[in-house]
Amino acid sequence: MMAFRTDLAVEAIENMEKAADIRHVTQEERSLEGFSVREVCILDECAAREIGKPCGRYLTLELDALIRREEDAFPRACRALGNLLAELLPESAKTGAILVAGLGNRMITPDAIGPQAVDHVIATRHLVEQVPDVFASWRPVSALAPGVLGQTGVETGEVVCGVMDRIKPAAVLAVDALAAGRLSRLLRTVQIADTGITPGAGVGNARAALNQETLGVPVIAIGVPTVVDGATLAHEIAGQLGATCEALDDLENPVMVTTRDIDREVSDVSRMIGYAINMALHPSLSVADIDLYLS
């Protein structure tokens, strides 16, 4: 039987037969701005190996109210995600410069979450330096969409490291697309983790990891599942029917499944992430303020 393939910590635990028996893992549920938040903390290396995720905190924000277009859902989702990001930022990065890296390929819609998100981030580093009288109270923020190796011939990590050598941020916020194990979570979930991220891992094309060990500063990963691995999906369906399915196991290249409205959904969720980052880094800003600054 093939492994259940997912980038989401909550799914990795859900899929384990004896998840309740895993030692050194804590789980908690709460509500924030009317949205459900699930927190998983993986506390030691033994648990990390068992689950297949690095040690750290994983906060999962469910976007059901936003998908249903409930009243004020967008600003509430922005505030909720912004609060979670601020919660994960360590004390050493509460006031310093921040680099926001939008990972992925803008030309491939399911992989465009990162580049589209940074389009909605207010870049302030140049303003703080050039107009200090007006922007002295603003945090220096840089926004970067480094592209992918196939576009640039340069590894994402190399681009990020080169920029970091110049701006010396206190932390990096890395936004990327993820792979889920179940269709119900596609573009309905945002995972925030203090463990960093491995670009391309969701589609089986993992590059060098971006984390505190490789970059030297805390890395907060913000990920949205945009695809489900076809073989995982087939086996999930077969399992529910009490059957087996091995037709997709031996494909040379993975088959990825996504939603019909992927263009609109990626655009909407990317905008929400960008606005949430602005709110986390500049707590006084509202959605209306961000609209004004980005216009």
C-alpha positions in Angstrom: 0.0 0.0 0.0 1.4 3.4 -1.0 2.0 6.1 1.6 -0.6 8.7 2.2 0.8 11.8 0.7 0.2 15.2 2.3 2.0 18.4 3.4 -0.6 19.0 6.1 0.4 18.0 9.6 -3.3 17.5 10.7 -3.9 15.1 7.8 -0.7 13.2 8.5 -1.9 12.6 12.1 -5.5 11.9 11.0 -4.2 9.1 8.7 -2.3 7.3 11.4 -4.1 4.3 12.7 -3.0 5.0 16.3 -2.6 8.8 16.2 -3.9 9.0 19.8 -1.0 6.9 21.0 1.7 9.2 19.5 3.8 10.4 22.4 5.3 13.9 22.5 2.6 15.4 20.2 0.0 17.9 21.5 -3.2 18.9 19.6 -5.6 21.7 20.4 -8.6 23.3 18.7 -9.9 26.8 19.1 -11.9 29.5 17.3 -10.5 32.8 16.0 -12.7 35.4 14.3 -15.3 32.7 13.7 -12.8 30.4 12.0 -11.6 27.0 13.3 -7.9 26.7 14.2 -6.2 23.4 14.9 -2.8 23.4 16.5 -0.4 20.5 16.3 2.9 20.6 18.2 5.5 17.9 17.4 7.9 18.0 20.4 10.7 15.5 19.7 12.5 13.8 16.8 10.9 10.4 17.5 7.4 11.8 16.9 8.7 13.8 13.9 9.9 10.6 12.3 6.7 8.8 13.0 4.5 11.6 11.5 6.9 12.6 8.8 7.0 16.3 9.7 9.8 18.3 11.4 9.5 19.3 15.0 7.6 22.5 15.6 4.2 24.2 15.7 1.7 23.8 13.0 -1.4 26.0 13.0 -4.2 25.1 10.5 -6.8 27.7 9.7 -10.0 26.4 8.2 -11.5 28.8 5.6 -15.1 27.5 5.5 -16.7 30.8 6.3 -14.7 32.6 3.6 -15.6 29.9 1.0 -19.3 30.4 1.9 -18.9 34.1 1.5 -20.3 34.9 4.9 -20.7 38.5 5.9 -17.3 40.2 6.7 -15.6 36.8 6.0 -12.7 38.3 4.1 -11.6 40.9 6.8 -12.2 38.3 9.5 -10.0 35.7 7.7 -7.3 38.3 7.2 -7.3 39.2 10.9 -7.4 35.6 12.0 -4.4 34.6 9.8 -2.6 37.8 10.7 -3.0 37.0 14.4 -1.7 33.5 13.9 1.4 34.8 12.0 2.1 37.3 14.8 1.8 34.5 17.3 4.4 32.4 15.5 6.9 35.2 15.0 9.6 34.9 17.8 10.4 37.8 20.0 13.7 38.3 18.1 11.6 39.2 15.0 8.8 41.3 16.5 10.3 44.6 15.3 13.1 43.9 12.8 13.1 43.8 9.0 11.1 41.0 7.4 11.6 39.3 4.0 8.4 37.8 2.4 9.2 35.2 -0.2 6.5 34.1 -2.5 7.6 30.7 -3.8 6.4 28.9 -6.9 5.7 29.4 -10.6 3.4 32.3 -11.4 2.7 30.7 -14.8 1.2 27.5 -13.3 -2.0 28.5 -11.4 -1.9 25.8 -8.7 1.7 26.8 -8.0 1.0 30.6 -8.1 -0.1 31.1 -4.5 3.3 32.5 -3.4 3.9 34.9 -6.3 0.3 36.2 -6.2 0.4 36.6 -2.4 3.5 38.9 -2.5 1.6 41.1 -5.0 -0.6 42.1 -2.1 2.3 42.7 0.4 3.2 46.3 1.1 6.9 46.6 0.6 8.2 49.3 3.0 12.0 48.9 3.3 12.8 51.5 0.7 10.3 53.9 2.2 11.7 53.6 5.7 15.2 54.3 4.3 14.3 57.1 1.9 11.4 58.9 3.7 12.2 58.3 7.4 10.2 61.3 8.6 7.0 59.8 7.2 7.6 56.0 7.6 9.8 55.9 10.7 7.1 53.9 12.6 6.8 51.3 9.8 8.6 48.0 9.9 11.0 47.4 7.0 9.4 44.8 4.7 10.8 43.3 1.5 8.7 41.2 -0.9 10.3 38.8 -3.3 9.0 36.3 -5.9 12.2 34.4 -6.8 10.6 32.1 -9.4 11.6 28.5 -9.9 14.8 26.8 -11.1 13.3 26.0 -14.5 12.6 29.7 -15.1 15.7 31.3 -13.7 18.4 28.6 -13.7 19.0 29.6 -10.0 17.8 27.6 -7.0 15.2 29.4 -4.9 17.3 29.1 -1.9 20.3 30.7 -3.6 18.1 33.7 -4.6 16.7 34.1 -1.1 20.2 33.8 0.5 21.6 36.4 -1.9 18.8 38.9 -1.0 19.2 38.1 2.7 22.9 39.0 2.6 21.9 42.5 1.6 18.8 43.2 3.7 19.6 41.1 6.8 16.0 40.3 7.9 15.1 39.2 11.4 12.8 36.5 9.9 11.5 35.2 6.6 7.9 34.5 5.8 7.7 31.9 3.0 4.5 31.4 1.1 4.0 28.3 -1.0 1.4 25.9 -2.5 1.0 22.5 -0.8 -0.4 19.1 -1.6 -3.3 17.8 0.5 -4.4 14.2 0.9 -8.1 15.0 0.6 -10.1 17.0 -1.9 -12.1 18.7 0.9 -9.1 20.7 2.0 -8.1 22.1 -1.4 -8.0 25.9 -1.0 -10.0 25.6 2.2 -7.1 25.5 4.6 -4.0 27.6 5.4 -1.2 25.9 7.3 1.3 28.1 9.2 4.4 26.5 10.7 7.6 27.6 12.4 9.5 24.8 10.8 10.4 26.4 7.4 9.5 24.9 4.1 10.9 22.8 1.3 10.0 24.3 -2.1 8.5 21.8 -4.6 8.0 19.1 -2.0 4.2 19.0 -2.6 4.6 17.9 -6.2 7.5 15.6 -5.7 10.2 18.0 -6.9 11.8 19.0 -3.6 14.6 21.6 -3.6 16.8 22.8 -0.8 14.9 23.5 2.4 14.4 27.1 3.7 14.5 27.0 7.4 16.5 28.4 10.4 19.3 26.0 9.8 19.9 27.0 6.2 19.0 30.7 6.4 20.2 31.5 9.9 16.9 33.3 10.9 13.5 32.0 11.9 11.4 30.9 8.8 7.6 30.9 9.1 6.0 28.8 6.4 2.5 29.8 5.0 1.0 27.1 2.8 -2.2 26.4 1.0 -3.1 23.0 -0.5 -3.9 23.5 -4.2 -3.5 19.9 -5.4 -4.1 16.3 -4.4 -1.8 13.5 -5.6 -3.8 11.3 -7.9 -2.5 8.1 -6.5 -3.3 9.1 -3.0 -6.8 10.2 -4.0 -7.4 6.9 -5.9 -6.4 4.8 -2.9 -8.5 6.9 -0.5 -11.6 6.3 -2.7 -10.8 2.7 -3.1 -10.3 2.3 0.7 -13.7 3.8 1.4 -15.2 1.3 -1.0 -13.4 -1.6 0.5 -11.4 -2.2 -2.7 -7.8 -1.7 -3.8 -6.4 0.4 -6.6 -2.9 0.1 -7.9 -3.4 1.6 -11.4 -1.6 4.9 -10.4 1.2 3.4 -8.3 3.6 2.9 -11.1 3.2 6.2 -13.0 6.6 7.6 -13.8 5.3 11.2 -13.1 2.7 12.0 -10.5 -0.8 13.0 -11.5 -2.1 16.0 -9.7 -5.8 16.8 -9.2 -7.1 20.3 -8.5 -10.4 22.2 -8.5 -12.4 23.5 -11.5 -12.3 27.1 -10.2 -8.6 27.1 -9.4 -7.9 30.5 -11.0 -10.5 32.4 -8.9 -9.8 30.5 -5.7 -6.0 31.0 -6.0 -6.5 34.7 -6.6 -8.9 35.0 -3.6 -6.8 33.1 -1.1 -3.5 34.7 -2.3 -5.0 38.2 -1.7 -6.2 37.1 1.8 -2.7 35.9 2.6 -1.0 39.1 1.4 -3.4 41.2 3.5 -2.9 39.0 6.5 0.9 39.4 6.3 0.4 43.2 6.2 -1.8 43.1 9.3 0.7 40.8 11.1 3.6 43.1 10.4 1.7 46.4 10.8 -1.0 45.7 13.4 -2.6 49.1 13.0 -3.6 48.5 9.4 -7.2 47.6 8.3 -8.4 46.0 5.1 -9.4 49.5 3.9 -6.0 50.9 4.7 -4.3 48.1 2.8 -6.6 48.7 -0.2 -5.5 52.4 -0.2 -1.8 51.6 0.0 -1.9 49.0 -2.7 -4.1 51.1 -5.1 
